[in-house]
Amino acid sequence: MIRFRGFTLIELILVLVLSGILAAVALPRLQLGSRFEQRLQADNLVGLLRLAQLRAMNDPEAVQSGADLRRCSRVVITNTAFSLTQHCESTATPLADDVLDKGTHQGLFMGSRDLNIQANRSLPLVLQFGKASTDTRFLSEDSRLGRPFINDIPLAESLEITIGGKAVHIEPEGYIHAP
């Protein structure tokens, strides 16, 4: 009796399907390379901006100078980095590498460095959501609504920040999105 060796049709189809799934998942990431990382950082920026906005909308001390990193609602954006501001000061200097690394090791995301950042405004800038109230126990109206301010000036028109070809939009009303 002659016995033929080979693959069944089901085995061949299964291999083709698995190869197609792997190609669909792996190839886009291989082609983008560092650009994928940059686009990922754009998504991280959206998350950090929303965190700062929520802090300002819920904590009257989040917009005060001297607030620590767990409360601060100010984000510094430069040509190469973005991060929360240290001690919530209005300085256009991102957090130091050791602070960012320490936060990352603790599972906190506070910003990133070594990026190519462009904006429709001149950089560096300090983006803050809300303003301090005359009574520090209560939120100001701008803080309750999460309105953005750049260097303590209300945002009059949409701010667009681009990282790795992905744009992050911040509207004057406080809406943050990255289409």
C-alpha positions in Angstrom: 0.0 0.0 0.0 1.4 3.3 -1.1 1.1 6.1 1.6 1.1 9.7 0.5 2.5 12.2 2.8 1.5 15.8 2.8 -0.7 18.4 4.4 -4.5 18.4 4.5 -6.5 21.3 3.1 -7.5 22.3 6.6 -3.9 22.5 7.8 -3.0 24.7 4.9 -5.9 27.1 5.4 -5.1 27.3 9.1 -1.5 28.2 8.4 -2.6 30.9 5.9 -5.1 32.4 8.4 -2.5 32.5 11.2 0.1 34.1 8.8 -2.4 36.7 7.8 -3.3 37.6 11.4 0.4 37.9 12.3 1.1 40.1 9.3 -1.8 42.3 10.0 -0.6 42.9 13.6 3.1 43.0 13.2 3.8 44.7 9.9 2.3 48.1 10.7 4.4 48.3 13.8 7.6 47.3 12.0 7.0 49.9 9.2 6.4 52.8 11.6 9.4 52.2 13.8 10.2 55.3 15.9 7.2 57.1 14.4 4.9 54.6 16.1 6.6 55.5 19.4 6.1 59.2 18.7 2.4 58.7 17.9 2.1 56.7 21.1 3.5 59.7 23.0 0.8 61.9 21.4 -1.8 59.6 23.0 0.1 59.8 26.3 0.0 63.6 26.0 -3.8 63.5 25.6 -4.0 61.4 28.8 -1.7 63.8 30.7 -3.6 66.8 29.6 -6.9 65.2 30.7 -5.4 64.3 34.0 -4.3 67.9 34.6 -7.7 69.1 33.6 -9.5 66.7 36.0 -7.2 67.8 38.8 -8.1 71.4 38.2 -11.8 70.6 38.0 -11.7 68.8 41.4 -9.0 70.3 43.5 -8.8 74.0 44.4 -5.1 73.7 45.2 -4.2 72.1 41.9 -3.8 75.5 40.3 -1.8 77.0 43.1 1.9 77.5 42.8 3.7 75.1 45.1 1.3 72.1 44.6 3.2 68.8 44.4 3.2 66.4 41.5 0.2 64.5 42.8 -2.0 67.6 42.6 -0.5 69.8 39.8 -2.6 70.8 36.8 0.1 72.5 34.8 1.7 70.8 31.8 4.9 72.1 30.2 5.4 71.6 26.5 8.7 72.2 24.7 10.1 71.3 21.3 11.4 68.0 22.6 9.4 67.1 25.8 6.2 67.5 27.8 5.6 66.9 31.4 3.8 68.1 34.5 5.6 71.1 36.1 7.6 70.4 39.2 6.0 71.9 42.3 3.4 73.3 40.0 5.5 76.4 39.1 4.9 78.4 36.0 8.3 77.6 34.5 8.7 76.3 31.0 11.1 73.5 32.1 10.0 69.9 31.9 10.6 67.5 34.8 14.2 66.1 35.0 15.0 62.7 33.7 15.4 61.2 37.1 11.9 62.4 38.2 10.3 61.0 35.0 12.1 57.7 35.4 11.1 57.5 39.1 7.5 58.1 38.1 7.6 55.5 35.4 9.0 52.9 37.8 6.1 53.7 40.2 3.6 53.2 37.4 2.9 56.9 37.0 3.1 58.7 33.7 4.3 62.3 34.1 5.7 63.1 30.7 8.3 62.1 28.0 11.5 63.5 26.5 13.4 63.2 23.2 10.4 63.9 21.0 9.8 66.1 17.9 7.0 68.4 19.0 5.4 71.1 16.9 2.6 73.5 17.7 0.6 76.3 16.2 2.0 78.5 19.0 5.6 79.2 19.9 7.1 76.7 22.3 7.9 76.3 25.2 4.6 77.0 26.9 2.9 76.2 30.1 -0.7 74.9 29.7 -2.9 75.1 32.8 -6.5 74.2 33.2 -8.4 76.7 35.3 -7.3 79.6 37.5 -6.8 80.1 41.2 -9.9 81.4 43.0 -9.9 84.4 45.4 -10.9 81.9 48.1 -8.4 79.0 48.0 -11.0 76.6 49.5 -13.2 76.8 46.4 -12.8 76.3 42.7 -13.0 79.3 40.3 -15.5 79.1 37.4 -12.7 78.5 34.9 -11.4 75.6 37.0 -14.9 74.0 37.4 -15.2 74.1 33.6 -11.7 73.0 32.9 -10.8 75.9 30.6 -7.2 76.0 29.3 -4.8 78.8 29.9 -1.4 79.3 28.3 1.1 81.1 30.5 -1.9 82.4 32.5 -3.7 83.8 29.4 -7.0 82.2 28.4 -6.8 80.1 25.3 -8.6 82.2 22.6 -8.3 79.7 19.7 -7.7 76.0 19.3 -4.2 74.8 20.2 -2.7 72.1 18.0 0.3 70.1 19.1 1.8 67.5 16.7 3.9 64.6 17.8 5.0 62.0 15.2 2.5 63.2 12.7 -0.4 62.9 15.1 -2.2 66.1 16.1 -3.6 66.8 19.6 -6.2 69.5 19.7 -7.1 71.6 22.7 -10.2 73.8 22.3 -10.8 77.0 24.2 -13.8 75.4 25.9 -11.5 72.7 27.3 -12.2 69.8 25.0 -9.1 67.7 24.3 -9.0 65.3 21.4 -6.6 63.6 19.0 -8.4 62.4 15.9 
